[in-house]
Amino acid sequence: MTNRRAHIRYDFTQDIEYNLNGATSGGNFKGIIVDISDSGLGLFAFVPLCVGQKIIIKQGLPFSHSSGVVRWCKELGENIYRVGLLFHI
């Protein structure tokens, strides 16, 4: 099996807080980062996210990236989703 990723992903666990599409209303959501690379991250989310949706990370990242675009979202169970996020640079 080949790895199509441009950058190596590393295991990384961190709680984050984010909002959707830069919205100021509707509140923030919580998620858990499970892996990270120079170009993106994988996370567990507790609400479904749509491919192409922009999220703004409000807190929890150890570096300057603060927004990204959902590349994929897979439902794992009731109210838990595995999400791939590509950073906006």
Rosetta blueprint (number, residue, H / E / L):
1 M L
2 T L
3 N L
4 R L
5 R L
6 A L
7 H L
8 I L
9 R L
10 Y E
11 D E
12 F E
13 T E
14 Q E
15 D E
16 I E
17 E E
18 Y E
19 N E
20 L E
21 N L
22 G L
23 A L
24 T L
25 S L
26 G L
27 G L
28 N L
29 F E
30 K E
31 G E
32 I E
33 I E
34 V E
35 D E
36 I E
37 S L
38 D L
39 S L
40 G E
41 L E
42 G E
43 L E
44 F E
45 A E
46 F L
47 V L
48 P L
49 L L
50 C L
51 V L
52 G L
53 Q L
54 K E
55 I E
56 I E
57 I E
58 K E
59 Q E
60 G L
61 L L
62 P L
63 F L
64 S L
65 H L
66 S L
67 S E
68 G E
69 V E
70 V E
71 R E
72 W E
73 C E
74 K E
75 E E
76 L E
77 G E
78 E L
79 N L
80 I E
81 Y E
82 R E
83 V E
84 G E
85 L E
86 L E
87 F E
88 H L
89 I L
